[in-house]
């Protein structure tokens, strides 16, 4: 059965940026520049996307579920994505944290694709990096 708003197959991720309060406005401007470039792509190639703030006012969350790894990789491989994510990471006071989720009707192969530890998929900068939980 195919659902429109219920995802039990595939995967999703939760990305948490802990923002340096001094760099908050820069982070927001960079993030707005990034996601608005991909509106058509995300409308077509994702199951859902949520961007917002956590209880801690310096923690920004990205929750995304893409329909395929190919679609995810196509965006992640673009130079502007790598550049902007590096700039976003530089606005943080801690490493960007990523949690991978496997749908309840999916196999666990997504965890093999994204092992715990430093991310090879996101840029590391002199001041920070991305880490899979």
Secondary structure, DSSP 8 states (H G I E B T S, - for coil): ---SS---SSEEEEEEEEB-GGGHHHHHHHHHHHHHHTHHHHHHHEEEEEEEE-SSTTEEEEEEEES-HHHHHHHHTSHHHHHHHHHHHHTBSS-EEEEEEE-TTS-SHHHHHT-SEE-SSS---SS--EEE-
